[in-house]
């Protein structure tokens, strides 16, 4: 068993050696979307590794490609679904904000002020800053992304 710590809460979660960081997030009931189902194709499980990055498996080509799309990616960014825990001492932190997984998630909030930053599901850029009103135009910009994600997921199932 290995321990993963969460910077925001300071809590430790034990996972089996070689389990991914996503499993620790889910065990801690962290609200992470996993739009691509944990295949490393989206950014909805993006985390920052504050300490202990050497205790994780190296980035895969797919993960590097996806992280390259992120607007707020750093050299400490990982996809929780791809980073497997090999040693103790890993400390992760979630990006501030909520990833929008589906257009319907955003449509339900049109006309309201964003309580959290709303983030693009693929590249992580800020769609709606805190306190700004969520508009129909923001919803429309996401429609093509939703179709692209569905196509990517279908293509990976067929492969």
C-alpha positions in Angstrom: 0.0 0.0 0.0 1.1 3.6 -0.8 -0.2 6.9 0.6 -1.3 9.8 -1.5 -1.8 13.2 0.2 -4.2 15.9 -0.9 -2.7 19.4 -0.5 -6.1 21.1 0.0 -7.2 19.0 2.9 -4.0 17.4 4.1 -5.7 14.0 4.2 -3.8 10.8 3.3 -5.4 8.1 1.2 -3.9 4.6 0.9 -4.0 2.9 -2.5 -2.4 -0.3 -3.8 1.0 0.0 -5.4 0.5 0.8 -9.1 -3.1 2.1 -8.6 -3.5 5.5 -10.3 -4.0 8.8 -8.5 -7.6 8.9 -9.8 -8.4 5.9 -7.5 -7.2 7.9 -4.5 -9.3 10.9 -5.6 -12.4 8.7 -5.9 -11.7 7.0 -2.6 -11.6 10.5 -1.0 -14.9 11.3 -2.8 -13.2 14.3 -4.6 -15.6 15.5 -7.3 -13.6 14.7 -10.4 -15.5 14.3 -13.7 -13.5 11.8 -15.9 -15.2 12.8 -19.1 -13.2 10.3 -21.1 -13.6 7.5 -18.6 -10.0 7.5 -17.5 -8.4 7.0 -20.9 -6.1 10.1 -20.7 -8.0 11.9 -23.5 -9.4 14.8 -21.6 -8.3 17.2 -18.8 -11.1 16.6 -16.3 -8.8 14.7 -13.9 -5.8 17.1 -14.1 -3.8 17.5 -10.9 -0.7 19.3 -9.8 1.9 17.2 -8.1 3.3 19.4 -5.3 5.7 16.8 -3.9 6.8 13.3 -4.6 6.5 13.3 -8.4 9.3 10.8 -8.6 7.0 8.3 -6.8 4.7 8.2 -9.9 5.1 6.4 -13.2 6.5 8.6 -16.0 4.1 10.4 -18.3 2.9 8.4 -21.3 2.8 9.8 -24.8 -1.0 10.1 -24.6 -0.7 12.0 -21.3 1.9 14.3 -22.6 -0.3 15.1 -25.6 -3.3 15.8 -23.5 -1.3 17.9 -21.0 0.0 19.9 -24.0 -3.6 21.0 -24.6 -4.1 22.3 -21.1 -4.2 26.1 -20.7 -2.9 25.8 -17.1 -0.5 22.9 -17.4 2.9 23.2 -15.7 5.8 20.8 -15.4 4.1 19.5 -12.2 0.8 18.7 -14.0 -0.4 15.1 -14.3 -3.6 13.3 -15.3 -4.8 11.4 -12.3 -6.0 8.6 -14.5 -2.5 8.0 -16.0 -0.2 8.7 -13.0 0.3 5.4 -11.1 1.6 5.5 -7.5 4.9 3.6 -7.0 6.2 5.2 -3.8 4.9 7.1 -0.7 5.2 10.8 -0.4 3.0 11.9 -3.4 1.1 15.1 -2.7 -1.4 16.3 -5.2 -3.5 19.4 -5.6 -6.5 20.0 -7.8 -6.7 23.0 -10.1 -9.1 25.7 -8.8 -12.4 25.5 -10.6 -14.8 22.9 -12.0 -14.4 21.2 -15.4 -17.5 21.3 -17.5 -18.2 17.8 -18.8 -21.4 18.3 -20.7 -23.3 21.2 -22.3 -26.3 20.3 -20.1 -24.2 21.0 -17.0 -23.6 24.5 -18.2 -27.1 25.1 -19.7 -28.6 24.5 -16.2 -26.6 27.5 -15.0 -27.3 30.1 -17.7 -28.1 33.5 -16.2 -26.5 32.7 -12.9 -23.1 33.9 -11.6 -20.4 31.3 -11.5 -19.6 30.3 -7.9 -16.4 28.6 -9.0 -14.2 29.0 -12.1 -15.7 26.9 -14.9 -13.0 25.2 -17.0 -13.0 23.9 -20.5 -13.2 20.1 -20.6 -10.3 19.6 -23.0 -7.7 22.3 -22.6 -8.6 23.6 -19.0 -8.9 27.2 -19.9 -11.3 29.3 -17.9 -14.7 29.5 -19.6 -16.4 31.6 -16.9 -14.5 33.3 -14.0 -15.9 33.4 -10.5 -18.7 35.9 -10.2 -19.4 36.3 -13.9 -22.7 35.5 -15.5 -22.9 32.2 -17.5 -24.3 33.1 -20.9 -25.8 31.2 -23.8 -22.8 32.0 -26.0 -20.6 30.1 -23.6 -22.9 27.1 -23.9 -22.8 27.3 -27.7 -19.0 27.4 -27.8 -19.1 24.0 -25.9 -21.4 22.2 -28.3 -18.7 21.3 -30.7 -16.4 20.1 -27.9 -19.1 17.8 -26.6 -19.4 16.2 -30.0 -15.6 15.9 -30.3 -15.3 14.2 -26.9 -18.1 11.7 -27.8 -16.4 10.9 -31.1 -13.0 10.4 -29.4 -14.5 8.1 -26.8 -16.4 6.1 -29.5 -13.1 5.8 -31.5 -11.2 4.4 -28.5 -14.0 1.9 -27.7 -13.8 0.6 -31.4 -10.0 0.4 -31.4 
